[in-house]
Amino acid sequence: MSVDATMHVARPSRRDAYLDWIQMLTGVGLVLFMAFHTLLTSSIIFGAGALDGVAGFLETLHLDTLAHIFVPVLFFTHFVVAARKIPFRSDEQLAIWRDAKLLRHRDTWLWVVQAVSAMIILVLGAIHMWTNINDDAILAATSTARVQSGGWTFFYLLLVPLVQLHVFIGVYRIGVKWGFITDALRPKAVKILTIVFGCVTALALIALARYATMTV
């Protein structure tokens, strides 16, 4: 292969650079939203009045309406941009799986987990957003009634840990890719993110248990 051909193959395009920036920015936006969303939904731990009070305050600022508009845009934009790197063909998926087992590299497996979780979250997250957008307001009564009806408890038992896992892997990969987490800092960053992930996931699951058992 000629030198020119090699350089042509190796050189990333400007379009890819722009898409990487869009992927990162939409990902950061979703991470911030999820942090805020987890705190909001976890207020149910302190009772129905706590959740209704926080939700009512957000409604006076019209933040719930803004979230219903901008979060789906961020969500689907992030997926569409990130999907260009996800293998959808069976032969590509087998190749990725084979390489991951061969390399036994943590970051490679994290990418695989993030890609798989993204596909599940796309479906479950869309259902969750559609359901919330069609609710008149965020209220403890409506939220507990939904969780306690049908198979919604199992639905959220799957969605909640997956979202948190995807978020924290995403934070780690953004930090590594953009140089915030250097090779020297990786062990410490992984330890901190793992501890925070465990605490946040436990908080979210405690809140879910409260929704599933509370009488409003």
ChimeraX attribute file (.defattr): number of C-alpha atoms within 10 A of each C-alpha:
attribute: neighborCount
match mode: 1-to-1
recipient: residues
	/A:1	5
	/A:2	7
	/A:3	7
	/A:4	8
	/A:5	9
	/A:6	10
	/A:7	10
	/A:8	11
	/A:9	9
	/A:10	8
	/A:11	8
	/A:12	10
	/A:13	11
	/A:14	9
	/A:15	9
	/A:16	12
	/A:17	11
	/A:18	11
	/A:19	16
	/A:20	14
	/A:21	13
	/A:22	17
	/A:23	21
	/A:24	21
	/A:25	15
	/A:26	21
	/A:27	22
	/A:28	18
	/A:29	16
	/A:30	19
	/A:31	19
	/A:32	13
	/A:33	14
	/A:34	15
	/A:35	13
	/A:36	12
	/A:37	13
	/A:38	18
	/A:39	17
	/A:40	16
	/A:41	21
	/A:42	22
	/A:43	19
	/A:44	25
	/A:45	18
	/A:46	11
	/A:47	15
	/A:48	20
	/A:49	14
	/A:50	17
	/A:51	23
	/A:52	19
	/A:53	14
	/A:54	17
	/A:55	20
	/A:56	16
	/A:57	13
	/A:58	15
	/A:59	15
	/A:60	9
	/A:61	10
	/A:62	11
	/A:63	13
	/A:64	17
	/A:65	13
	/A:66	11
	/A:67	14
	/A:68	15
	/A:69	12
	/A:70	11
	/A:71	16
	/A:72	17
	/A:73	13
	/A:74	19
	/A:75	18
	/A:76	14
	/A:77	16
	/A:78	21
	/A:79	19
	/A:80	11
	/A:81	18
	/A:82	18
	/A:83	15
	/A:84	11
	/A:85	9
	/A:86	19
	/A:87	14
	/A:88	10
	/A:89	8
	/A:90	9
	/A:91	10
	/A:92	12
	/A:93	14
	/A:94	12
	/A:95	11
	/A:96	17
	/A:97	14
	/A:98	11
	/A:99	14
	/A:100	18
	/A:101	11
	/A:102	9
	/A:103	10
	/A:104	10
	/A:105	11
	/A:106	10
	/A:107	14
	/A:108	16
	/A:109	17
	/A:110	18
	/A:111	17
	/A:112	17
	/A:113	15
	/A:114	21
	/A:115	18
	/A:116	14
	/A:117	16
	/A:118	20
	/A:119	14
	/A:120	15
	/A:121	20
	/A:122	13
	/A:123	11
	/A:124	18
	/A:125	19
	/A:126	15
	/A:127	12
	/A:128	15
	/A:129	14
	/A:130	13
	/A:131	11
	/A:132	15
	/A:133	17
	/A:134	9
	/A:135	11
	/A:136	8
	/A:137	16
	/A:138	19
	/A:139	19
	/A:140	24
	/A:141	15
	/A:142	15
	/A:143	20
	/A:144	22
	/A:145	17
	/A:146	16
	/A:147	20
	/A:148	17
	/A:149	10
	/A:150	10
	/A:151	10
	/A:152	15
	/A:153	18
	/A:154	11
	/A:155	13
	/A:156	17
	/A:157	14
	/A:158	14
	/A:159	19
	/A:160	18
	/A:161	18
	/A:162	19
	/A:163	21
	/A:164	20
	/A:165	20
	/A:166	21
	/A:167	21
	/A:168	18
	/A:169	21
	/A:170	19
	/A:171	16
	/A:172	19
	/A:173	19
	/A:174	18
	/A:175	15
	/A:176	17
	/A:177	11
	/A:178	10
	/A:179	10
	/A:180	13
	/A:181	18
	/A:182	13
	/A:183	10
	/A:184	8
	/A:185	11
	/A:186	15
	/A:187	11
	/A:188	11
	/A:189	17
	/A:190	15
	/A:191	11
	/A:192	12
	/A:193	15
	/A:194	15
	/A:195	12
	/A:196	13
	/A:197	18
	/A:198	15
	/A:199	12
	/A:200	18
	/A:201	19
	/A:202	13
	/A:203	17
	/A:204	22
	/A:205	17
	/A:206	15
	/A:207	19
	/A:208	22
	/A:209	17
	/A:210	19
	/A:211	26
	/A:212	18
	/A:213	11
	/A:214	17
	/A:215	12
	/A:216	13
